[in-house]
Amino acid sequence: FKCGGFAFPVIAEAVERWKIEKEAHLARGDKEEEEEEENIYAVNDNESDEENGMKTDGEDSQQKFIAHVPVPSQQEIEEALVRRKKMELLQKYASEALLAQSEEAKRLLGL
């Protein structure tokens, strides 16, 4: 492997070893045992009901009060950040521009 003109023989060797091992596993007919990433969105049955906001005990089968509030979407958050950044830049540079204009006006008027 080369990166910016520099060779990385260690990486090349590791990739070559991996290819050889994979071919050997396939030749033997082994099932590929790929490591599965943990699904962070999966719902476990073992999670407590308190995390879900409900009680299911026989003694107290009332539901907890859950406040439902609108959650802004990713796009709405990005738009709000852009608006805020624009306002900050306008305040920063517009005020400097206005100061420069007023100084120039004072200078031209001889004040």
Residue frames relative to the residue before (quaternion, step in Angstrom):
aa qw qx qy qz dx dy dz
F 1.0000 0.0000 0.0000 0.0000 0.00 0.00 0.00
K 0.1184 -0.7816 0.6087 0.0674 3.52 -1.08 0.74
C 0.0371 -0.7773 0.6280 -0.0096 3.50 -1.04 0.84
G 0.8390 -0.0624 0.0184 0.5402 3.56 -0.43 1.17
G 0.7215 -0.4368 0.2494 0.4758 3.57 1.07 0.67
F 0.6448 0.4888 -0.3248 0.4897 3.60 1.26 -0.15
A 0.3139 -0.7512 0.5522 0.1795 3.58 -0.94 0.86
F 0.1828 -0.7643 0.6110 0.0953 3.54 -1.11 0.76
P 0.1702 -0.8333 0.5169 0.0974 3.61 0.16 1.22
V 0.5948 0.5730 -0.3751 0.4209 3.60 1.07 -0.61
I 0.6628 0.4895 -0.3052 0.4775 3.57 0.95 -0.86
A 0.6422 0.5274 -0.3236 0.4525 3.57 0.94 -0.88
E 0.6539 0.5045 -0.3126 0.4693 3.59 0.98 -0.83
A 0.6577 0.5116 -0.3143 0.4548 3.59 0.92 -0.86
V 0.6516 0.4990 -0.3163 0.4759 3.58 0.97 -0.82
E 0.6472 0.5212 -0.3184 0.4562 3.57 0.95 -0.84
R 0.6445 0.5108 -0.3170 0.4726 3.60 1.00 -0.86
W 0.6475 0.5250 -0.3160 0.4532 3.56 0.97 -0.87
K 0.6493 0.5137 -0.3181 0.4620 3.59 0.96 -0.87
I 0.6547 0.5121 -0.3125 0.4599 3.59 0.94 -0.89
E 0.6654 0.4979 -0.3035 0.4661 3.60 0.92 -0.90
K 0.6517 0.5108 -0.3198 0.4605 3.59 0.96 -0.83
E 0.6523 0.5034 -0.3154 0.4708 3.59 0.95 -0.84
A 0.6368 0.5243 -0.3270 0.4611 3.59 1.03 -0.78
H 0.6472 0.5098 -0.3177 0.4693 3.60 0.97 -0.82
L 0.6748 0.4861 -0.2987 0.4681 3.58 0.93 -0.86
A 0.6397 0.5296 -0.3253 0.4522 3.59 1.03 -0.77
R 0.6849 0.4656 -0.2765 0.4875 3.59 1.07 -0.74
G 0.4862 -0.6771 0.4287 0.3483 3.56 1.22 -0.27
D 0.3540 0.7300 -0.5103 0.2851 3.59 1.19 0.33
K 0.4647 -0.6267 0.5363 0.3219 3.50 -1.12 0.66
E 0.4890 -0.6411 0.4934 0.3263 3.51 -1.05 0.71
E 0.1509 -0.7811 0.6029 0.0603 3.50 -0.80 1.06
E 0.0174 0.8133 -0.5790 0.0549 3.50 0.22 1.28
E 0.4836 -0.6481 0.5026 0.3058 3.49 -1.08 0.74
E 0.2651 -0.7644 0.5671 0.1544 3.53 -0.79 1.02
E 0.4152 -0.6812 0.5399 0.2685 3.51 -1.02 0.82
E 0.5378 -0.6148 0.4670 0.3387 3.52 -1.13 0.67
N 0.3550 -0.7226 0.5540 0.2119 3.55 -0.86 0.99
I 0.2607 -0.8095 0.5071 0.1403 3.56 -0.29 1.24
Y 0.6687 0.4943 -0.3009 0.4668 3.58 1.23 -0.27
A 0.4766 0.6758 -0.4406 0.3494 3.57 1.26 -0.10
V 0.3211 -0.7299 0.5720 0.1921 3.55 -1.10 0.76
N 0.2546 -0.7698 0.5702 0.1320 3.54 -0.72 1.10
D 0.4626 -0.6668 0.5069 0.2906 3.56 -1.03 0.76
N 0.6351 0.5651 -0.3206 0.4179 3.57 1.20 -0.48
E 0.4787 0.6705 -0.4522 0.3416 3.58 1.22 -0.20
S 0.5028 -0.6508 0.4660 0.3263 3.53 -1.02 0.72
D 0.5545 -0.6227 0.4414 0.3315 3.52 -1.13 0.65
E 0.5543 0.6028 -0.3997 0.4119 3.57 1.17 -0.43
E 0.6189 0.5286 -0.3457 0.4670 3.57 1.10 -0.65
N 0.6868 0.4629 -0.2727 0.4896 3.57 1.10 -0.65
G 0.5311 -0.6664 0.3845 0.3551 3.57 1.25 -0.16
M 0.6996 0.4192 -0.2777 0.5077 3.60 1.19 0.29
K 0.2606 -0.7182 0.6177 0.1864 3.52 -1.21 0.56
T 0.1014 -0.8073 0.5788 0.0537 3.56 -0.91 0.86
D 0.3031 0.7496 -0.5310 0.2537 3.57 1.16 0.47
G 0.5595 -0.6154 0.4417 0.3363 3.55 -1.10 0.70
E 0.6621 0.5178 -0.3063 0.4469 3.57 1.01 -0.78
D 0.8042 0.1132 -0.0256 0.5830 3.58 0.87 -0.94
S 0.0195 0.8484 -0.5263 0.0538 3.57 0.12 1.27
Q 0.3849 0.7091 -0.5008 0.3135 3.58 1.16 0.51
Q 0.4376 -0.6744 0.5248 0.2797 3.52 -1.13 0.65
K 0.4888 -0.6255 0.5163 0.3212 3.51 -1.18 0.61
F 0.5087 -0.6147 0.5012 0.3349 3.54 -1.22 0.50
I 0.0494 -0.7835 0.6194 -0.0031 3.54 -0.81 1.04
A 0.2847 -0.7504 0.5723 0.1681 3.56 -0.73 1.04
H 0.1813 -0.7781 0.5951 0.0861 3.54 -0.74 1.08
V 0.0227 0.7948 -0.6028 0.0655 3.55 -0.51 1.20
P 0.5284 -0.6263 0.4498 0.3553 3.57 -1.03 0.63
V 0.2150 -0.7620 0.6017 0.1057 3.54 -0.90 0.98
P 0.4260 -0.7178 0.4786 0.2724 3.60 -0.70 1.00
S 0.4841 -0.6548 0.4982 0.2979 3.53 -1.13 0.70
Q 0.6853 -0.4653 0.3556 0.4329 3.55 -1.29 0.23
Q 0.6495 0.5213 -0.3161 0.4544 3.57 0.98 -0.85
E 0.6509 0.5097 -0.3183 0.4638 3.60 0.95 -0.82
I 0.6355 0.5215 -0.3244 0.4680 3.58 1.02 -0.78
E 0.6600 0.5059 -0.3084 0.4618 3.57 0.92 -0.92
E 0.6451 0.5172 -0.3206 0.4622 3.59 0.99 -0.84
A 0.6495 0.5128 -0.3178 0.4629 3.59 0.97 -0.82
L 0.6464 0.5132 -0.3194 0.4657 3.59 1.00 -0.79
V 0.6470 0.5091 -0.3195 0.4692 3.58 0.99 -0.83
R 0.6390 0.5216 -0.3276 0.4607 3.60 0.96 -0.86
R 0.6643 0.5060 -0.3072 0.4565 3.57 0.92 -0.94
K 0.6572 0.5078 -0.3110 0.4621 3.58 0.94 -0.88
K 0.6349 0.5248 -0.3304 0.4608 3.58 1.00 -0.81
M 0.6553 0.5101 -0.3130 0.4609 3.58 0.94 -0.88
E 0.6414 0.5199 -0.3259 0.4606 3.58 0.98 -0.84
L 0.6724 0.4905 -0.2960 0.4687 3.58 0.94 -0.89
L 0.6370 0.5201 -0.3306 0.4631 3.58 1.00 -0.80
Q 0.6597 0.4992 -0.3119 0.4673 3.57 0.93 -0.86
K 0.6704 0.5103 -0.3012 0.4466 3.55 0.95 -0.86
Y 0.7948 0.3363 -0.1686 0.4762 3.56 0.68 -1.11
A 0.6185 0.5347 -0.3605 0.4490 3.60 1.02 -0.64
S 0.6567 0.4983 -0.3265 0.4624 3.59 0.92 -0.78
E 0.6385 0.5073 -0.3287 0.4764 3.59 1.01 -0.72
A 0.6482 0.5097 -0.3161 0.4693 3.57 1.00 -0.83
L 0.6564 0.5020 -0.3110 0.4695 3.58 0.96 -0.84
L 0.6320 0.5191 -0.3299 0.4714 3.58 1.00 -0.77
A 0.6538 0.5100 -0.3121 0.4638 3.57 0.95 -0.87
Q 0.6541 0.5076 -0.3138 0.4648 3.59 0.98 -0.83
S 0.6736 0.4889 -0.3083 0.4607 3.58 0.91 -0.86
E 0.6274 0.5212 -0.3362 0.4708 3.60 1.04 -0.72
E 0.6552 0.5028 -0.3107 0.4705 3.57 0.99 -0.84
A 0.6402 0.5175 -0.3241 0.4660 3.58 1.00 -0.81
K 0.6419 0.5144 -0.3231 0.4680 3.60 0.98 -0.82
R 0.6576 0.5140 -0.3095 0.4556 3.55 0.97 -0.89
L 0.6723 0.4947 -0.2997 0.4620 3.58 0.95 -0.86
L 0.6892 0.4611 -0.2754 0.4864 3.57 1.07 -0.72
G 0.4501 -0.7134 0.4304 0.3212 3.55 1.25 -0.26
L 0.4320 0.7041 -0.4598 0.3258 3.58 1.12 0.54
